[in-house]
Amino acid sequence: MITFLTAVSGIAWTIVYITAIRIGFAQHTYALPVMALALNIAWESIYSVWGVATDPGLQAYVNVVWALADLVIVYTFLRFGRRELPPFVTRGLFSCWAIGVFATAYVVQWAFVVEFGYAQAARYTAFLQNLLMSVLFIAMFVGRRGARGQSMTIAIAKWIGTLAPTIVFGVHEDSAFILTLGVLCSVVDLGCIWLLAQARHDPARFETGVSAGKSRPAVAQPLLHRGCST
């Protein structure tokens, strides 16, 4: 059962990465939130090396595949990411920001290793950054005012890819911490799936702030008189 759930998670997240790569090149953007992407590449590079060296099982080689896929997504961020930022962000500022984000991710991952050891740090950071990614997907949807750079395939595969290890570590191994984070991930992931479904049904609603063909009535604002406070 554990091997099956590990395989389900590996396949689901591989679908996430492949779809993110395809969308990134097709839409000239990056399809994973940058902070989550930085934490992902740091996690996968650290724990794939550690896993292959100490316990070369299925998960270790899955981590290697994920790390290679994430490298391509990092490339899409470096190539197209500056377009998502305001015009005052120069190439130099973008480079400094990118270096800072990815360096910070590695420092955070190593801090967890030092504090908890490889095995526990791998689990704790995986679910913490997974929850962060779930929240940032919604933030990216709001920031881009729609589903550009995202897809229902990514959202559903991410949800399944997180739910499977939640059952393994949260339920089977009875970890209240991981179970709590996993449940929160599912709640936010399902919220993201709902948003994407709404955007597919009525994309103009998110692009303009109102439903297609409808106008929102003006709301009268209260008057503030000089010398008075509310």
Secondary structure, DSSP 8 states (H G I E B T S, - for coil): -HHHHHHHHHHHHHHHHHHHHHHHHHHTS-SS-HHHHHHHHHHHHHHHHHHHHH--SHHHHHHHHHHHHHHHHHHHHHHHGGGGS-TT--HHHHHHHHHHHHHHHHHHHHHHHHHH-HHHHHHHHHHHHHHHHHHHHHHHHHHTTSSTT--HHHHHHHHHHHHHHIIIIIIIT--HHHHHHHHHHHHHHHHHHHHHHHHHH-HHHHHHSS-TT------------TT---
